[in-house]
Amino acid sequence: MRTVAQTAVLMSILTLGSKLIGFIREMVMSNYFGTSYVTDAYVMAFTILSVLFGGIITAISTAYLPVFSRISESEGKLEGDRFTSEIVNILLAISVVIS
């Protein structure tokens, strides 16, 4: 079983890797497109989607985790898994409708 310190180090490494990949993406885009209205439109669209999805994911995880923990502790792992399955199915249905 992992300790809290190992998990924190792993999360730090993954976050750093994500930032590095994002930096490389920006450099490639700048090299390929330069500065133009096309680049500005892409960056604006990407930023809006990132903020929107980031907020949605934060809201879902903030609401989901306490309920999942309570159900798993009081009713067992199987009920916690069932709850997770229901939430994933609902989010998938909403995503299909939005798409």
C-alpha positions as CSV (number, residue, x, y, z in Angstrom):
1,M,0.0,0.0,0.0
2,R,1.3,3.4,-0.9
3,T,2.1,6.0,1.8
4,V,0.8,9.6,1.6
5,A,4.3,10.8,0.8
6,Q,4.7,8.4,-2.2
7,T,1.3,9.5,-3.5
8,A,2.2,13.1,-3.1
9,V,5.5,12.6,-5.0
10,L,3.6,10.7,-7.8
11,M,1.0,13.5,-8.1
12,S,3.8,16.1,-8.2
13,I,5.6,14.2,-11.0
14,L,2.4,13.8,-13.0
15,T,1.5,17.5,-12.6
16,L,5.0,18.6,-13.6
17,G,4.8,16.2,-16.7
18,S,1.5,17.7,-17.6
19,K,2.8,21.3,-17.4
20,L,5.9,20.3,-19.5
21,I,3.7,18.7,-22.2
22,G,1.5,21.8,-22.2
23,F,4.6,24.0,-22.6
24,I,5.8,21.9,-25.5
25,R,2.4,22.1,-27.1
26,E,2.5,25.9,-26.9
27,M,6.0,26.0,-28.4
28,V,5.0,23.8,-31.3
29,M,1.9,25.9,-32.0
30,S,3.9,29.2,-31.8
31,N,6.5,27.7,-34.2
32,Y,3.9,26.4,-36.7
33,F,1.3,29.3,-36.6
34,G,3.2,32.3,-35.2
35,T,1.1,35.1,-34.1
36,S,-2.1,35.5,-36.0
37,Y,-5.9,35.6,-35.5
38,V,-6.0,31.9,-36.0
39,T,-3.7,31.2,-33.1
40,D,-5.6,33.7,-30.9
41,A,-8.9,32.0,-31.8
42,Y,-7.5,28.6,-30.9
43,V,-6.0,29.8,-27.6
44,M,-9.3,31.5,-26.7
45,A,-11.4,28.4,-27.5
46,F,-9.0,26.1,-25.7
47,T,-9.0,28.4,-22.6
48,I,-12.7,28.6,-22.5
49,L,-13.1,24.8,-22.7
50,S,-10.4,24.3,-20.1
51,V,-12.0,26.6,-17.6
52,L,-15.5,25.2,-18.3
53,F,-14.5,21.5,-18.0
54,G,-12.1,22.3,-15.0
55,G,-15.0,23.8,-13.2
56,I,-17.4,20.9,-14.0
57,I,-14.8,18.3,-13.0
58,T,-14.1,20.1,-9.7
59,A,-17.8,20.4,-8.9
60,I,-18.4,16.7,-9.7
61,S,-15.5,15.5,-7.6
62,T,-16.3,17.8,-4.7
63,A,-19.9,16.5,-4.7
64,Y,-19.1,12.9,-5.5
65,L,-16.3,11.9,-3.2
66,P,-18.0,12.6,0.2
67,V,-21.1,10.7,-1.0
68,F,-19.1,7.8,-2.4
69,S,-17.1,7.5,0.9
70,R,-20.2,7.5,3.0
71,I,-21.9,4.9,0.9
72,S,-18.8,2.7,0.7
73,E,-18.3,2.8,4.5
74,S,-22.0,2.3,5.5
75,E,-23.2,0.0,2.8
76,G,-20.0,-1.7,1.5
77,K,-17.8,-1.6,-1.5
78,L,-20.3,-3.1,-3.9
79,E,-22.8,-0.4,-3.2
80,G,-20.1,2.2,-3.6
81,D,-19.2,0.7,-7.0
82,R,-22.9,0.6,-8.0
83,F,-23.2,4.3,-7.1
84,T,-20.1,5.1,-9.2
85,S,-21.5,3.2,-12.1
86,E,-24.8,5.2,-11.9
87,I,-22.9,8.5,-11.8
88,V,-20.7,7.5,-14.8
89,N,-23.8,6.4,-16.8
90,I,-25.6,9.7,-16.1
91,L,-22.5,11.8,-17.0
92,L,-22.0,9.7,-20.2
93,A,-25.7,10.3,-21.2
94,I,-25.4,14.0,-20.6
95,S,-22.1,14.1,-22.6
96,V,-23.8,12.3,-25.5
97,V,-26.7,14.7,-25.5
98,I,-24.3,17.7,-25.4
99,S,-22.2,16.3,-28.2
